[in-house]
Amino acid sequence: MAKTKVLNLRISPELKKKAKQVAENDGRSLSNWINHLITREVKKAEKGEKTEND
């Protein structure tokens, strides 16, 4: 397994609650779901595709 690093971030309790529910509905932990989203967006950016905020 690849080594991992910790990423600390601050979000509102309400956003965390909603994100956790979405992650669980996707069959993922919150940490895994966030990792999945970041990986997807980085791959898009590397391909030159527009990301959500573009």
N, CA, C and O of each residue as an XYZ file, in Angstrom:
216
protein
N       0.849     -1.174      0.000
C       0.000      0.000      0.000
C       0.897      1.240      0.000
O       1.931      1.266      0.667
N       0.500      2.244     -0.737
C       1.253      3.492     -0.803
C       1.161      4.234      0.528
O       0.157      4.172      1.236
N       2.252      4.939      0.838
C       2.227      5.771      2.042
C       1.281      6.930      1.809
O       1.130      7.407      0.684
N       0.654      7.376      2.864
C      -0.283      8.492      2.755
C       0.172      9.629      3.648
O       0.974      9.438      4.562
N      -0.344     10.803      3.376
C      -0.089     11.995      4.180
C      -1.414     12.505      4.723
O      -2.471     12.274      4.136
N      -1.344     13.192      5.837
C      -2.532     13.777      6.443
C      -2.760     15.156      5.847
O      -1.821     15.936      5.690
N      -4.011     15.453      5.517
C      -4.410     16.769      5.017
C      -5.456     17.313      5.979
O      -6.563     16.782      6.064
N      -5.111     18.347      6.686
C      -6.060     18.963      7.622
C      -6.793     20.086      6.912
O      -6.177     20.893      6.217
N      -8.084     20.139      7.083
C      -8.865     21.238      6.534
C     -10.026     21.532      7.459
O     -10.444     20.691      8.255
N     -10.533     22.741      7.335
C     -11.650     23.157      8.182
C     -12.877     23.389      7.307
O     -12.821     24.082      6.292
N     -13.978     22.793      7.730
C     -15.275     23.001      7.077
C     -16.324     23.130      8.178
O     -16.090     22.757      9.328
N     -17.457     23.651      7.812
C     -18.512     23.812      8.807
C     -19.051     22.435      9.223
O     -19.011     21.480      8.448
N     -19.549     22.356     10.444
C     -20.132     21.087     10.896
C     -21.269     20.609      9.982
O     -21.415     19.411      9.736
N     -22.065     21.551      9.486
C     -23.186     21.171      8.609
C     -22.680     20.588      7.292
O     -23.222     19.593      6.812
N     -21.650     21.194      6.704
C     -21.092     20.664      5.455
C     -20.474     19.291      5.685
O     -20.615     18.401      4.845
N     -19.798     19.110      6.802
C     -19.206     17.801      7.112
C     -20.293     16.740      7.234
O     -20.151     15.632      6.718
N     -21.361     17.082      7.910
C     -22.472     16.138      8.093
C     -23.052     15.727      6.737
O     -23.288     14.545      6.485
N     -23.278     16.714      5.870
C     -23.837     16.428      4.547
C     -22.865     15.623      3.696
O     -23.267     14.685      3.008
N     -21.581     15.991      3.743
C     -20.572     15.272      2.964
C     -20.453     13.825      3.437
O     -20.323     12.913      2.621
N     -20.498     13.616      4.738
C     -20.420     12.262      5.278
C     -21.597     11.412      4.793
O     -21.430     10.235      4.475
N     -22.764     12.003      4.739
C     -23.941     11.274      4.267
C     -23.801     10.918      2.790
O     -24.114      9.798      2.387
N     -23.334     11.861      1.991
C     -23.125     11.597      0.560
C     -22.097     10.479      0.387
O     -22.288      9.573     -0.423
N     -21.007     10.548      1.152
C     -19.966      9.519      1.074
C     -20.533      8.150      1.434
O     -20.275      7.165      0.741
N     -21.289      8.090      2.494
C     -21.885      6.819      2.913
C     -22.849      6.286      1.868
O     -22.909      5.078      1.636
N     -23.603      7.175      1.236
C     -24.512      6.749      0.172
C     -23.751      6.191     -1.026
O     -24.286      5.393     -1.795
N     -22.489      6.621     -1.180
C     -21.624      6.150     -2.261
C     -20.825      4.918     -1.825
O     -20.004      4.405     -2.585
N     -21.072      4.447     -0.596
C     -20.383      3.263     -0.088
C     -18.940      3.536      0.303
O     -18.109      2.629      0.281
N     -18.634      4.785      0.662
C     -17.264      5.168      0.997
C     -17.227      5.833      2.367
O     -18.232      6.342      2.864
N     -16.035      5.812      2.962
C     -15.813      6.636      4.151
C     -15.663      8.072      3.669
O     -15.431      8.313      2.484
N     -15.795      9.016      4.578
C     -15.634     10.416      4.202
C     -14.229     10.655      3.657
O     -14.063     11.337      2.646
N     -13.229     10.103      4.313
C     -11.842     10.264      3.866
C     -11.642      9.683      2.462
O     -11.031     10.320      1.605
N     -12.151      8.491      2.235
C     -12.015      7.866      0.928
C     -12.772      8.643     -0.143
O     -12.290      8.766     -1.269
N     -13.930      9.158      0.186
C     -14.734      9.924     -0.767
C     -14.013     11.207     -1.181
O     -13.975     11.550     -2.363
N     -13.440     11.914     -0.200
C     -12.697     13.139     -0.503
C     -11.480     12.813     -1.351
O     -11.182     13.528     -2.308
N     -10.775     11.743     -1.012
C      -9.628     11.313     -1.805
C     -10.043     11.009     -3.244
O      -9.346     11.379     -4.189
N     -11.169     10.342     -3.402
C     -11.710     10.020     -4.727
C     -12.007     11.301     -5.523
O     -11.659     11.389     -6.700
N     -12.639     12.275     -4.897
C     -12.969     13.530     -5.580
C     -11.715     14.285     -6.000
O     -11.635     14.791     -7.120
N     -10.733     14.361     -5.098
C      -9.493     15.063     -5.428
C      -8.778     14.354     -6.572
O      -8.306     15.008     -7.502
N      -8.692     13.047     -6.518
C      -8.040     12.270     -7.579
C      -8.719     12.512     -8.913
O      -8.041     12.713     -9.920
N     -10.038     12.498     -8.941
C     -10.793     12.719    -10.168
C     -10.506     14.103    -10.755
O     -10.279     14.239    -11.957
N     -10.519     15.117     -9.905
C     -10.298     16.486    -10.374
C      -8.861     16.703    -10.846
O      -8.630     17.425    -11.815
N      -7.902     16.087    -10.170
C      -6.503     16.196    -10.597
C      -6.323     15.538    -11.962
O      -5.646     16.090    -12.829
N      -6.918     14.371    -12.161
C      -6.823     13.696    -13.466
C      -7.434     14.550    -14.573
O      -6.882     14.637    -15.670
N      -8.573     15.179    -14.285
C      -9.200     16.077    -15.266
C      -8.265     17.228    -15.608
O      -8.080     17.560    -16.778
N      -7.678     17.832    -14.585
C      -6.782     18.976    -14.784
C      -5.557     18.564    -15.596
O      -5.091     19.322    -16.447
N      -5.042     17.379    -15.339
C      -3.881     16.891    -16.079
C      -4.202     16.656    -17.548
O      -3.326     16.780    -18.404
N      -5.444     16.321    -17.840
C      -5.885     16.116    -19.221
C      -6.276     17.423    -19.887
O      -6.560     17.452    -21.084
N      -6.293     18.498    -19.122
C      -6.682     19.793    -19.664
C      -8.179     20.012    -19.695
O      -8.660     20.951    -20.330
N      -8.923     19.148    -19.009
C     -10.379     19.308    -18.951
C     -10.743     20.382    -17.940
O      -9.982     20.669    -17.016
N     -11.898     20.962    -18.126
C     -12.370     21.957    -17.169
C     -12.764     21.263    -15.876
O     -13.296     20.153    -15.883
N     -12.492     21.943    -14.763
C     -12.893     21.428    -13.466
C     -14.149     22.163    -13.017
O     -14.619     23.061    -13.715
N     -14.690     21.802    -11.881
C     -15.944     22.371    -11.378
C     -15.933     23.893    -11.321
O     -16.949     24.525    -11.611
N     -14.812     24.489    -10.956
C     -14.763     25.947    -10.767
C     -14.339     26.713    -12.002
O     -14.253     27.940    -11.947
N     -14.073     26.054    -13.103
C     -13.666     26.736    -14.332
C     -14.843     27.270    -15.099
O     -14.669     27.871    -16.159
